[in-house]
Amino acid sequence: MATSKGKNETVTLIDNISGKRVDLPVLNGTIGPKVIDIRRLYAETGFFTYDPGYTATGSTESRITYIDGDKGVLLHRGYAIEDLAEKSDFMEVCYLLLKGELPTKEQKTRFEHDISRHTMVHEQLNFFFRGFRRDAHPMAIMCGVVGALSAFYHDSTDITDPRQRMIASYRLVAKMPTIAAMAYKYSIGQPFMYPRNDLKFAENFLYMMFGVPCEEYKVNPVLAKAMDRIFILHADHEQNASTSTVRMAGSTGANPFACIAAGIASLWGPAHGGANEAVLKMLGEIGDKKHIKAYLARVKDKKDGTMLMGFGHRVYKNYDPRAKVMQKTCYEVLDALKIKNEPLLDLAMELEQIALNDNYFVDRKLYPNVDFYSGIILKAMGFPTSMFTVLFAVARTVGWISQWSELIDDKEQKIGRPRQLYTGAEPRKFVPISKRT
Ligand code: ACO
């Protein structure tokens, strides 16, 4: 991948003590802030940079997703998320993320066919599930089973072969819903449902989740559409924690199944994909509109350590565009399910309004993120809270694997290896145990 350079623009860094100067090149992306290329910094000055949490560090060049956090813009390959959510479907978005362009009609038909032919998992994997406790968190199962795919699909783990990489990508996108539904079925003691290739991606997932072998299960089309949209909204999100984890693992040459398992582990945390589960727990804890003010007082009291879950984002300092679409989808789902009054939605909306008018949140530019409303929809659709983050992982797999493929094709990629500011003990003499006091 060629790095786009500015018109010889540089930034000069001067060490005020030694007076040494270094000119650092400035790189321009297609859109977005300029970037200072610090790759020669240590060699030329002896300095590292310090940026815990990578708040100001670009870890890679990428052509997949663009976010303008101040304006609340999210683009995949240049297309606005609102347009994709409204006018496209998840398979099309998968194609777009993986291949860079929206598919033609023929390309889409072919892609859907190919993905559907990879939905089954190796039969031996069924037995693998039995090693888990029935009450295991499904994300724990996902980490284990997805990692184990590399033990089953040896013919798509050679990362130097583009064809094997493509097959691994298709396998991961196609098998994630199957594995996710199996994790759920295992937890409730129902038989696994084999995928049905005559159904669309989201439809098939709902069928595997909620169908049983002893009777016909008709998927509600409004719910299938909502599920598809939720998948679109979670499909990719630039260099977030789990994607960076996938890239970091991929930079060592690890196989794609292992890399995606690493991404799943990273997604699980409540500061990231685990937030949708945490939002519902929080709403349950607040319980009633009359307790909102007291809850927000706890949030604002830093000593308490309580966060307003589903609020705030490292990049968005404006309304997360996905949250707006999610809120609209929430109404559609409740309407389709003929749920007239959903106290959790009322509570969430009131909480949002109070927070958006509170100086604490205004000053810090904290807005609802994608997870604020997703839990309410998923609960209404019948998903247990423990499955929320699993659904996120199902959707994000295409983003992870697209970013992984980009990394493998990137000629400038090196093993990911940050440095540190060491603040531990200085060199000292080893003291034998008999002489230690
Ligand atoms: N509730 C209360 N205060 C918050 C919140 C929140 N949800 N989010 C940020 N803040 C405060 C911080 O305490 C900090 O305050 P200070 O300046 O007084 O110290 C300020 O806002 C800036 O926040 P940072 O912690 O610097 O923001 P950061 O970018 O590191 O964190 C994060 C972003 C992790 C998403 C954070 O906002 C958070 O934990 N939110 C709740 C969890 C959540 O919803 N996560 C989902 C994110 S979206 C996704 O992954 C799908």
Residues whose N, C-alpha, C, O or C-beta is under 5 A from the ligand:
A	BS01	ACO	P270 A271 H272 G273 A275 V299 T306 M307 L308 M309 G310 F311 G312 H313 R314 R364 N369
